[in-house]
């Protein structure tokens, strides 16, 4: 009876913490955004994860993993995404989920197209064509080493998304994310300076994937498991000082639709 009482108390504490956070705005333009409650009430899983982690060890030691899963599963999840909570579950469960995702990708046929650009302007133009094909909710995962053209490509994405040509688009290395207004809000994210997935989630950056806009994320290969399945991956390969190979790929029907649209525009 005592253990059951303690379990109920922990569940209540987690629930109350979540709702308290969802009703407040803990956001700062100068650094991490701990919570994005001002954007959508209740979408605080990133910051909540940090709070829950303090309870995980105590729950696991007192009642075992099975009980810990019961507590975590009792937390109301944001519609369409409970990814941050998945990282609190036992490793075995996460591995099974990854296997299932890999099997699904094996069944789905990947769409892949490659373009070579000979200058920064051509890279911007390619990004613009992709930007014109995007809608609210789309995710662009940018992958490539330093100086490979990710930011130039993002400038094109912004133009294609309706951002004014007079707007200066720069990589948000310190701010983590920049916002631009066009046909919809265009979020430019750079996670280069973040060291761990916990940093990413604690900053609340995963919440942007489910906002009413488009996200372009640089260094997306660091934690691909946190990205939505409908993302379009854009990989950059340095051929020489001015030329780049740009590879667009995706599995999800929405990602394939975007890639086909770009192909039609450029053929």
C-alpha atoms as one frame of an Amber mdcrd trajectory, in Angstrom:
protein
   0.000   0.000   0.000   2.864   2.364   0.823   4.528   1.679  -2.538   1.256
   2.299  -4.374   0.825   5.596  -2.557   4.362   6.644  -3.510   3.703   5.723
  -7.149   0.547   7.821  -7.255   2.428  10.738  -5.719   5.151  10.504  -8.364
   2.552  10.374 -11.148   0.813  13.413  -9.697   4.110  15.284  -9.366   5.007
  14.635 -12.998   1.566  15.680 -14.241   1.506  18.862 -12.160   5.001  19.787
 -13.315   4.018  19.367 -16.945   0.904  21.486 -16.706   2.683  24.165 -14.692
   5.355  24.414 -17.355   2.842  24.409 -20.191   1.082  27.433 -18.706   4.220
  29.505 -18.464   6.737  30.914 -20.860  10.341  30.233 -19.992  11.971  31.550
 -23.126  14.960  33.769 -23.702  16.207  35.220 -26.974  19.785  35.273 -25.692
  20.161  31.559 -25.119  18.309  28.289 -24.856  14.537  28.238 -25.042  13.706
  26.023 -22.132  10.025  25.975 -22.948   7.899  27.126 -25.865   4.625  27.419
 -24.001   3.869  30.715 -25.699   3.611  28.888 -29.010   1.391  26.003 -28.054
  -0.035  25.344 -24.638   1.196  22.004 -23.393   4.163  21.543 -25.753   6.904
  21.451 -23.137   8.229  17.934 -23.476  11.764  19.090 -24.170  12.089  20.956
 -20.896   9.897  18.502 -19.041  12.337  15.737 -19.905  14.961  17.369 -17.710
  12.515  17.436 -14.795  11.408  13.849 -15.299  14.979  12.579 -15.431  15.331
  13.512 -11.768  12.550  11.057 -10.945  13.631   8.216 -13.209  16.433   6.794
 -11.090  14.292   6.898  -7.944  11.393   5.166  -9.679  13.610   2.515 -11.219
  15.362   1.712  -7.958  12.149   1.551  -5.906   9.783  -0.265  -8.269  11.804
  -1.468 -11.259  11.651  -0.665 -14.960   8.126  -1.899 -15.522   6.713   0.587
 -13.036   8.826   3.366 -14.513   7.241   2.685 -17.906   3.777   2.892 -16.319
   4.534   6.325 -14.860   5.993   7.698 -18.076   3.154   6.342 -20.182   0.661
   8.061 -17.873   1.987  11.501 -18.837  -0.278  13.240 -21.394   1.648  13.446
 -24.661   1.531  16.129 -27.315  -0.602  15.103 -30.272   1.545  13.710 -33.027
   4.734  13.460 -30.991   5.980  11.818 -27.854   9.562  11.433 -29.048  11.337
  13.039 -26.058   9.651  10.621 -23.654  10.862   7.681 -25.727  14.410   8.405
 -24.640  13.435   7.871 -21.016  12.223   4.323 -21.643  14.482   1.301 -21.151
  17.173   0.813 -23.773  15.636  -2.454 -24.927  12.388  -0.738 -25.893  14.252
   1.985 -27.784  16.239  -0.636 -29.685  13.038  -2.408 -30.682  11.567   0.879
 -31.925  14.688   1.551 -33.987  14.478  -1.918 -35.503  10.848  -1.334 -36.444
  11.742   1.992 -38.050  14.552   0.341 -40.006  12.179  -2.374 -41.223   9.640
   0.228 -42.315  12.302   2.118 -44.247  13.412  -1.109 -45.888   9.837  -1.640
 -47.108   9.426   1.940 -48.333  11.384   2.864 -51.421  13.717   5.804 -50.968
  13.615   8.658 -53.425  17.032  10.140 -54.121  18.208  12.757 -56.596  21.640
  14.367 -57.008  22.579  17.809 -58.289  25.998  19.396 -58.794  26.372  23.134
 -58.274  29.349  25.132 -59.536  28.927  28.236 -57.375  27.234  29.641 -54.298
  24.583  31.220 -56.517  23.700  27.858 -58.030  23.440  26.376 -54.543  21.091
  29.206 -53.549  19.021  28.634 -56.695  18.659  24.928 -55.921  17.593  25.773
 -52.372  15.050  28.245 -53.720  13.457  25.583 -55.931  13.158  23.284 -52.940
  11.752  26.119 -50.816   9.024  26.775 -53.389   7.843  23.172 -53.004   7.494
  23.353 -49.220   4.363  23.706 -47.118   3.691  24.263 -43.431   5.006  21.377
 -41.366   7.804  20.343 -43.735  11.269  19.574 -42.346  14.574  19.945 -44.191
  17.507  18.079 -42.619  20.808  19.593 -43.758  23.906  17.392 -43.570  27.486
  18.277 -44.501  30.801  19.396 -43.123  31.784  22.986 -42.380  31.885  25.138
 -45.495  29.941  22.673 -47.627  27.161  25.127 -48.468  24.413  24.465 -45.919
  23.873  28.136 -45.078  23.935  29.224 -48.741  21.338  26.571 -49.478  19.251
  27.816 -46.551  19.295  31.304 -48.045  17.661  29.775 -51.106  15.139  27.915
 -48.981  14.174  31.211 -47.342  13.713  32.888 -50.725  11.598  30.012 -51.974
   9.521  30.223 -48.805   8.616  33.822 -49.513  11.130  35.561 -47.248  12.065
  38.977 -48.601  15.280  39.053 -50.701  16.366  42.039 -48.576  16.363  39.876
 -45.440  19.824  38.780 -44.315  19.868  35.052 -43.604  22.723  33.951 -41.345
  23.498  30.754 -39.494  22.211  30.932 -35.875  25.321  29.344 -34.365  24.849
  31.034 -30.986  21.104  31.771 -30.946  20.397  28.168 -32.096  17.427  29.272
 -34.191  16.385  32.236 -36.335  12.854  32.981 -37.492  11.874  34.603 -40.781
   8.420  35.491 -42.068   7.342  34.605 -45.599   4.368  32.585 -46.823   4.742
  30.935 -43.424   7.277  31.168 -40.613  10.652  29.804 -41.692  12.756  28.407
 -38.828  16.503  28.122 -39.427  18.113  25.896 -36.816  21.820  25.241 -36.178
  22.736  22.655 -33.535  26.494  22.646 -34.116  27.295  23.964 -30.633  25.052
  21.510 -28.799  26.933  18.539 -27.402  24.225  16.016 -26.563  20.673  15.069
 -27.417  19.687  16.095 -23.888  20.906  19.633 -24.687  18.789  19.625 -27.827
  15.664  18.502 -25.990  16.269  20.727 -22.968  16.392  23.709 -25.316  12.953
  22.771 -26.606  14.148  22.713 -30.203  12.178  19.571 -31.033   8.991  21.609
 -30.518   9.693  23.571 -33.697   9.147  20.426 -35.761   5.465  20.634 -34.884
   4.909  24.353 -35.253   2.917  25.980 -38.053   5.936  26.633 -40.255   8.923
  25.066 -42.010  12.181  24.023 -40.326  15.632  23.831 -41.911  18.050  22.191
 -39.466  21.815  22.258 -39.983  23.880  19.330 -38.628  20.775  17.148 -38.699
  22.882  13.975 -38.841  23.867  14.351 -35.192  20.579  12.986 -33.824  18.539
  11.731 -36.799  16.323   9.637 -34.523  14.623  12.752 -33.151  13.617  14.043
 -36.599  10.122  13.401 -37.996   9.903  10.707 -40.669   8.558  13.128 -43.291
  11.803  15.104 -43.396  13.753  15.664 -46.587  17.441  14.996 -46.099  19.800
  17.285 -48.015  23.430  16.149 -47.991  26.318  18.326 -49.190  29.601  16.976
 -50.557  32.548  19.267 -51.336  33.894  18.539 -54.828  36.361  21.439 -55.006
  36.682  25.027 -53.800  33.521  26.161 -55.609  31.594  23.028 -56.599  29.236
  21.030 -54.416  27.248  17.844 -54.825  23.799  18.151 -53.275  21.829  14.958
 -52.599  18.107  15.112 -51.807  16.553  11.989 -50.301  13.523  10.819 -48.337
  11.312   7.828 -47.545   8.042   9.344 -46.431   5.338  10.021 -49.058   5.475
  13.749 -48.287   9.261  13.818 -48.675   9.012  11.929 -51.972   6.369  14.375
 -53.194   8.658  17.326 -52.446  11.630  15.737 -54.222   9.524  14.920 -57.303
   8.306  18.519 -57.451  11.903  19.783 -57.442  12.843  17.315 -60.174  10.008
  18.534 -62.369  11.003  22.164 -61.849  14.647  21.581 -62.741  14.203  19.191
 -65.658
